[in-house]
């Protein structure tokens, strides 16, 4: 049989049955509507022969769902977000959903445009790593009872679910680890940002230094799209701070760029400089010497986020009660922090 683009009406006409009957069968309601199994088999066989595929837009109008989820992260090329996105995509696919994801690069206007795109597509749920500037744009979605999970950070004024780690406690433990290993002039290098996950990491570092009667030394660098620019800025910091004996990097991409800056300055780890980085990275494990890292539980974060969102969608559980979840990190001690 020659294949052509068939509609439900065409199938009904070809088999001399009603469109309603065809629709019930294709939507899995044959048993509920007491449609005979021979007729069901006949329709499904015909559908397979003609290569019929449902119209996604029409289907969403009937069901009220698009089976699409929007995932907005800071940088999809960052190993941390890339692994989370892949895990979420796999789990969503198992549940019958497709993922559309994008990178905001902490750009306010780009973030707003992507959020508007998700709204136009009518996604069934949102997973967002928000910037503070996006708060007013997310607020109407929360007030409209859209299905939303915030990832990696939260916005305290919004009543919605979020999943993240305890950043302050994690940075405290990373700093304390360096102190216990004999380092005293420890610098914290972080992104210049008012996002709460970064401010909490800074707070944890400063508390650890103050608790041990040591002087905090914070360097905030700008978020850069160009890797070589990040390396150059970190080199400049190291040149102006020759007395520091250890660094806690506030993010893994800072840690990676920092390793190259240290190498270009012919400094040795850990003889000249102890190193701990937030987030683990394959490079940290295979680098010589290996790099101590504060590892986030990526699989657990991914599973928790997507399961909570699907639960919201399937049970119509809306954002009536804000449910924040803080997951623990793991300090992986390696050679870079052994003085």
C-alpha positions in Angstrom: 0.0 0.0 0.0 1.4 3.4 -1.0 2.0 5.5 2.1 0.7 9.1 2.3 0.1 11.6 5.1 -3.0 10.2 6.9 -5.2 11.9 9.4 -7.6 10.3 11.9 -10.4 11.2 9.5 -8.6 9.4 6.6 -8.1 6.3 8.8 -11.8 6.4 9.8 -12.9 6.7 6.2 -10.6 4.0 5.0 -11.9 1.5 7.6 -15.5 2.7 7.5 -15.6 3.5 11.3 -16.1 6.7 13.2 -13.3 9.2 14.0 -14.2 8.9 17.6 -13.5 5.2 17.6 -10.1 5.7 15.9 -9.2 8.4 18.4 -10.2 6.2 21.4 -8.0 3.4 20.1 -5.0 5.6 19.4 -5.2 7.2 22.8 -5.3 3.9 24.6 -9.0 4.1 25.7 -10.3 1.1 23.7 -10.8 -1.1 26.8 -12.4 1.8 28.7 -14.9 2.4 25.8 -15.5 -1.4 25.3 -14.1 -1.5 21.8 -13.6 -5.0 20.6 -10.1 -6.4 20.3 -10.5 -7.4 16.6 -11.3 -3.8 15.8 -8.4 -2.5 17.8 -6.0 -4.9 16.0 -7.5 -3.9 12.7 -6.9 -0.1 13.3 -3.4 -0.6 14.8 -2.4 -2.8 11.8 -3.7 -0.2 9.4 -2.0 2.7 11.2 1.3 0.8 11.1 0.9 0.1 7.3 0.2 3.7 6.4 2.9 5.1 8.7 0.5 7.4 10.6 2.0 9.7 13.2 -0.1 11.9 15.4 -0.2 15.7 15.1 1.7 16.9 18.3 -0.2 20.2 18.4 -3.6 18.6 18.0 -2.7 15.9 20.6 -1.6 18.6 23.1 -5.0 20.4 22.6 -6.8 17.2 23.4 -4.8 16.1 26.4 -3.7 19.5 27.7 -0.1 18.3 27.7 2.8 18.7 25.3 5.0 16.0 26.9 7.9 18.5 26.6 10.0 19.9 29.5 12.2 23.0 29.5 15.6 22.8 31.0 17.5 26.1 31.5 21.0 25.9 32.8 23.9 28.3 33.2 26.2 26.6 30.7 25.4 23.2 29.1 29.1 22.7 28.1 30.1 22.8 31.8 30.7 19.1 32.9 28.5 19.6 36.0 25.4 20.8 34.0 26.1 18.5 31.0 26.0 15.4 33.2 22.8 16.6 35.0 21.2 17.4 31.6 22.0 13.9 30.3 20.7 12.2 33.4 17.5 14.3 33.3 17.0 13.6 29.6 17.3 9.8 30.1 14.8 9.8 33.0 12.4 12.1 31.2 12.4 9.9 28.1 11.6 6.8 30.2 8.6 8.8 31.5 7.5 9.8 28.0 8.8 13.3 28.0 11.2 15.1 25.7 13.7 17.8 26.9 14.4 21.2 25.3 17.5 22.7 27.0 19.5 25.9 26.7 22.3 27.9 28.3 21.8 31.3 29.8 25.5 32.1 30.4 24.1 34.3 33.3 22.8 36.7 30.6 19.5 38.4 31.8 18.0 39.1 28.4 19.0 35.7 27.0 17.4 34.0 30.0 14.1 36.0 29.5 14.0 35.0 25.8 14.4 31.3 26.6 11.8 31.5 29.3 9.4 33.1 26.9 10.2 30.4 24.3 9.3 27.7 26.8 6.0 29.5 27.5 5.1 29.7 23.8 5.8 26.0 23.4 3.6 25.3 26.3 6.0 23.0 28.1 4.5 20.8 30.9 7.3 21.7 33.3 10.3 24.0 33.9 13.7 23.1 35.4 15.6 26.4 35.9 19.0 27.4 37.2 17.9 31.0 37.7 19.7 34.3 37.8 18.5 36.8 40.5 17.5 39.1 37.6 15.0 36.4 36.3 13.0 36.5 39.6 10.3 38.8 38.3 9.9 36.7 35.1 9.6 33.4 37.0 7.2 34.9 39.6 4.1 35.0 37.3 4.7 31.3 36.4 4.7 30.4 40.1 1.6 32.4 40.7 -0.1 30.6 37.8 0.7 27.3 39.4 3.1 26.1 36.6 5.2 23.1 37.3 8.6 24.4 38.3 11.8 23.1 40.0 14.8 25.4 40.6 18.1 23.6 40.2 21.5 24.4 41.8 20.2 27.6 43.4 17.0 29.1 44.7 15.2 32.4 44.8 14.1 32.9 48.4 11.1 35.1 47.6 9.5 32.5 45.3 7.3 29.7 46.6 8.5 26.8 44.5 10.5 23.6 44.8 14.3 23.6 44.5 17.2 21.1 44.7 20.7 22.1 45.5 23.6 21.3 47.9 24.6 22.9 51.2 27.1 25.3 49.6 28.2 27.1 52.8 28.9 23.9 54.7 30.7 22.4 51.7 33.0 25.4 51.3 33.6 25.4 55.0 34.8 21.8 54.9 37.0 22.4 51.9 38.7 25.3 53.6 39.0 23.5 56.9 40.6 20.6 55.0 43.4 22.9 53.7 43.9 24.4 57.1 44.2 21.0 58.8 46.8 20.1 56.2 49.0 23.0 57.2 48.0 25.8 54.8 47.5 29.2 56.3 47.3 31.9 53.5 44.3 30.5 51.7 42.6 32.5 48.9 39.1 31.9 47.7 38.7 32.6 44.0 35.0 32.9 42.9 32.7 34.4 40.4 31.5 38.0 41.0 27.9 37.1 41.4 24.9 37.7 43.7 23.5 34.3 43.1 22.9 32.6 46.4 24.9 29.4 45.7 28.1 31.6 45.1 27.5 33.9 48.1 26.9 30.9 50.3 30.2 29.3 49.2 32.0 32.6 50.0 30.3 32.7 53.4 31.4 29.1 54.3 35.0 29.9 53.3 35.1 33.1 55.4 33.6 31.4 58.4 36.2 28.6 58.3 39.0 31.2 58.0 37.6 33.3 60.9 37.0 30.2 63.1 40.7 29.4 62.8 41.9 33.0 63.3 43.1 33.3 59.7 42.6 36.3 57.4 40.2 35.7 54.5 41.4 36.6 51.1 38.6 36.7 48.4 39.1 37.3 44.7 36.1 37.7 42.6 36.5 37.3 38.8 33.9 38.1 36.1 32.0 35.4 34.3 33.8 34.9 31.0 32.7 33.1 27.9 36.3 32.9 26.6 38.4 30.3 28.4 41.7 32.1 27.7 40.4 35.3 29.2 39.7 33.4 32.4 43.2 32.0 32.4 44.7 35.4 31.9 42.7 36.9 34.8 43.7 34.1 37.2 47.4 34.5 36.2 47.1 38.2 37.1 45.7 37.4 40.5 48.5 34.9 41.2 51.1 37.4 40.2 49.7 40.0 42.6 49.4 37.6 45.5 52.7 35.8 45.7 52.3 35.0 49.4 49.2 32.8 49.2 50.0 29.1 49.8 46.6 27.6 48.8 43.5 28.3 46.7 39.9 27.2 47.0 38.2 27.6 43.6 34.5 28.3 43.8 33.6 26.4 40.6 35.1 23.7 38.5 35.6 25.9 35.4 37.6 28.2 37.6 39.6 25.3 38.9 40.4 24.1 35.3 41.4 27.5 34.2 43.4 28.0 37.4 45.4 24.8 36.8 46.5 26.2 33.4 47.3 29.6 35.0 49.4 27.9 37.7 51.2 25.8 35.0 52.0 28.8 32.9 53.6 30.5 35.9 55.7 27.4 36.5 54.3 27.0 40.0 54.2 23.5 41.5 51.2 21.9 43.2 51.2 21.3 46.1 54.8 22.5 46.9 54.1 26.1 45.9 50.3 26.1 46.1 47.7 23.8 47.6 44.5 23.5 45.5 40.9 22.5 46.2 38.1 23.0 43.7 34.3 23.0 44.0 32.8 20.3 41.8 34.7 17.3 40.6 36.0 16.9 37.0 37.6 14.1 35.1 40.6 16.3 34.7 41.0 16.7 38.4 41.2 12.9 38.8 43.8 12.2 36.1 45.9 15.4 36.5 49.4 14.9 38.0 49.2 15.7 40.8 45.5 14.8 41.2 43.2 17.6 42.4 41.2 17.6 45.6 37.5 18.3 44.9 34.2 19.0 46.6 32.0 16.7 44.6 28.3 17.3 44.2 26.0 14.2 44.0 25.1 14.6 40.3 23.1 11.5 39.9 21.1 12.1 43.1 20.5 15.8 42.1 19.3 14.7 38.6 17.0 12.0 39.9 15.5 14.2 42.6 14.8 17.1 40.2 13.2 15.1 37.4 11.2 12.8 39.8 9.9 15.8 41.7 8.8 17.6 38.5 7.1 14.5 37.0 5.4 14.0 40.3 4.1 17.6 40.2 2.8 17.1 36.6 1.2 13.7 37.2 -0.4 14.4 40.5 -1.3 18.0 39.8 0.8 18.8 42.8 1.4 22.6 42.5 3.6 25.0 44.4 1.4 25.4 47.4 4.2 24.6 49.8 7.8 25.4 49.0 9.9 22.3 49.4 13.6 23.0 49.3 16.1 20.1 49.4 19.7 20.4 50.3 21.9 17.4 49.4 25.3 16.8 50.9 28.6 17.0 49.0 31.6 14.8 49.3 35.2 16.0 49.8 37.5 13.9 47.7 41.0 14.4 49.1 43.7 14.0 46.5 47.4 15.0 46.2 46.9 18.7 45.5 45.9 19.4 49.2 48.7 17.4 50.9 51.4 19.9 52.0 
